[in-house]
Amino acid sequence: MLHIDRLCLSAVDSHLFTDLTLHLEAGRCLAVTGANGSGKSTLLRAIAGLRHPDSGTVIVDDVVADETDSRFRALVAVELGDDATFAELTVAEHLRLLTSAHGADAGAVADILSDAGIDHLADRFPHTLSTGQRQRFTLCAVWIRPARLIVLDEPEAGLDVAGRDWVAHRIERAVAEERSVVVATHSAELVERCADSTVTVGR
């Protein structure tokens, strides 16, 4: 599934990772932990094909991580806190667009919104949502894609207790479906509940 071999990444004048090697099999969850600024998001961007390594390789199902490669984009669904919405599309319209683009079932839109507890927001525009509602919507956009690898950067941020429980439930469900998950998090509870393995960066 995910294979990282001798990965080196730097930022400004510091080396964040040197010769990082790890392997994540299908149906497993890897938690990436560490202090703010330690390099968690940088590692996730490399896994998502958004950051080219200084050296080393990141491969998902025999495809080199590169977000410009359509084969790679079909394999990986990413939530990195980036705002990638269209002002003229509602919540439901965004998700229907994703199902069309990625060959998913359009009927899953109503199901995922209900599962997230935001079905009553289907006709709202994303910019009108509260922080927690927006985070649930953003995560729905990840879960609805039939990707083999899910990459999440602090998905619990901005969520209440019920929302954090929903995130953990969705990770558990993905793992049960033999999908793999890489999640950067500060939540010890999420790590304990969901992670099969952990890598701590910045030490």
Order of alpha helices (4+ residues) and beta strands (2+ residues): beta-beta-beta-alpha-beta-beta-alpha-beta-alpha-alpha-alpha-beta-alpha-beta-alpha-beta
